[in-house]
Amino acid sequence: MKCFFVTGTDTEVGKTFVSRAMLTQFKNRRLKTAAFKPVASGCENTPDGLRNDDALTLQATSSLPLDYEWVNPFAFEAPIAPHLAAAEAGISIDINQLVEAQQRLSALAPDVLLVEGAGGWRLPLGEGQFMSDFVIRQNMPVILVVGMRLGCLNHALLTAEAIRRDGLPLAGWVANQVDVDMPLLAENQAFLKAHIDAPLLGCIPRLSNPDMAARYLDLTPII
């Protein structure tokens, strides 16, 4: 089984959008896929319990049938940083529980398990813990989603540097166009390609139909 952790240069850069496209392409290659969203805030209170749109997307796109609670074990209603939402709810986010939840999904024997973070690389979980600590413990290769907008060069290079310093392989990165009219988009992508020591897995333009995103990815370097 291959397992990848998807992180972003910031929040709202398209991690779920890119993860969905990756899962779609993996399925097109006839690979069994499962997805994991360990922590999510900003969830909707439904008759079935708290539900997060990103986690529901991952659940729907996985090729294996997964219970929601398996996909997203820590769900919080408040649309704030997860460690603050957890404190507000009186809950402690335990990395040991995240590890156990991931092992449960791994036991289903998918060909690919895609784990999507929340926010950026150094997301606080509370009590001095960070999401990156969980990724380090699981020794997961990382895929970085760069939201192509003003300021992304600094955010991308610093995030890639932090991942490397944490001792994890950067398996690849994806340029996802966030700003419709970002000036010199191609030049910015070329700069990052020259300075990020990892394969560029795709440049996704701003799309009105998310189903088209998978065609802009080349996942051959990581399969």
N, C-alpha and C positions, 0 to 999 in steps of 0.2 A: 504494500500500500504506500502511495505517496501522500504526504501531508504538507500543506502550505498554509502559512499565516498571511492574511491580506491586511496590510496597514495602509495608512494614507498620510499625506503631508499635513493634513488638518481634518477637521470635520467638514462635511458637505463637499467632498471632492469626488464622490462617485465610487466609493468602495463597494457598495452593494451592486451598483450598476455594472461595474467591472466583474465582480464575483459572479453575478448572474450570467454574464457573457462567457466567462471561463467555464462555468458549469455546463452551459449549453454546448460549448465546443467539445468539452470532454465527453458529454453524452453522444454527440455526433460521431465521436470516435469509438463509440460502443463501450465506453468505460462506465463502471458503476460508481456513482458519486453520492457523497453525503456532505452536508454543510453544517457548520457549528457557529453560532453567535453567542459566545459565553455570557456577555453582559450587554444589556440594552436598556436605555432610559427613554422617556418620552413615549411610553406604551399606552395603548388605549384600553380602558376597562370594558371588557366585553362579557357577555353571559358565560363564555368559556374561560374567562380569566384575563389577565393582562396579556396584550398582544402587541408586538412591535412590527411595523410594516416591513422593515428590512429583514427581520427574521422570518416573516411569513413568505417573503420573496425567495429567500434561500430554501425554505422548506418546500415550496412549490417547485423549485427548479431542480432540486436533488432528484436523482433517478430512483433512489431507495425511498420507500414510504417511511416517514419519520414523524413521531409524535412531537408536538410543538415544544413540550417541556424538555425533550431531548436536544432540540435545536437551540433553545434559549433558556437555560436554567435560571439565570438571574435577570428578571424583568422588573422594571420600576416605572411607575406612572409619571413621576415628575420629569419634565423635559430639561433636566440639569445634568451636570457631570455625575457619572454613576456613583462615585464615592460619596458625594453629597446626597444623592437620592437614596443610597443605601442607609446612610446615617439617619436621614429623615424617616425612613421606614423601619428603623431599628433592626437592620439586618447587617450582618458582616459578610463581605465577599471573601470566601476562603479559597485560596488557590488550590488547596487539596481537593476541594469539591469540583473545581474546574477540571482538574486532571482526571478525576473519576468520571466526570461527564464525557470527556473526550475519549477515555478508554472504552466507555460503553458504546460510543459510536464506532470506534475502531473495531470492536468485536463483531460488528455487522459485516466486516470484510469488504468495504468499498475499495475500488481501485484508487480513488482519489478522495481525500477528506480535505475540504476547504474550510479553514477557520477564519472568520472575519472579526477583526477588532472593532473598537469603537473610538471615535476621535482619532488622535494621532498615536505615534509610537509610545510615548511616555505617559499613557493614560493612567491617572491615579485610581487605585481600587480601594484606598483607605488603609489605615493602620500601617503606613509606610510601605505599602505594596503597590506595584505598578503592573499593568497588563504585560509589559515587556518582561517582567520577572516570570510570568507564566510561560511566555514563549521561550525564554531561555531554559527554563526547567524542562520543557518538552523538546527542546533542541529542534525547533521547526525552521525550515528554510522560509524566508520572507519574500513576499511580493509587494512592491511599493506602488501605490496608485498616486500619481502626481496630478493634482488638479491644476490644469494649465490656466493660470491667471496671474495677474501682477503679484509679484512676491514669491512665486513658486520656485524660482531658482535657489534662493537661500533655503527655503523650507525643504526642498528635495535633497540638496547636498548635505544639510545638517542631519536630516533623518537617515540618509544612507550611511553617513559617518557614524551615527549613534548605533545603528544596527551592527555595523562591522565591529565597533568597539565592544559591543556586548557579546562578541564571539559567534555571531550567527551568520550563515550564508545569505547573501542577498541573491535570491534565485532569478530575479528579473524585475522589471518595472514597466508600468503602463502610463502613457501620457493620455490623460482624459481631459478634453477641452471643456472647461467650466464656463468661461466667459465667451459669449458668442462672438464678440468683436475684439478678441485679444490681439493687440498689435504684434507683428513679427512673430507669429505663432511658430512657423517653421524654423526660424532662427533660434528661438528659445528651445525647441525640441532638439535641434542639432547641438546646442551647447550642452544640454543635459546628457545627450547620447555620448558626447566626448568626455564628460566628466564623471559619469556614474559607471563604476566598474561592474556592470551586470548587463545581461541581455535586455534589449528593448523588445518587449513582447507585443507592442502594438501602440498605435496612435489613433485614438477614437475621437472623431469630430463630434460636434454638438448634434445630437440626433433627436428627432421627434418620435421615432419608433425604436424603442429599446431592443426589439427583436433583431435589429440589424447590427448590433454592436459586436456580436461574436465574429462577424466576417472581417473585422479590422484587427483581430488578434492572430498571432502566430505562436502557439504554445509548444511548438516542436522542441525548443531548447530545454524545456522542463519536463517533458514526458519521457 
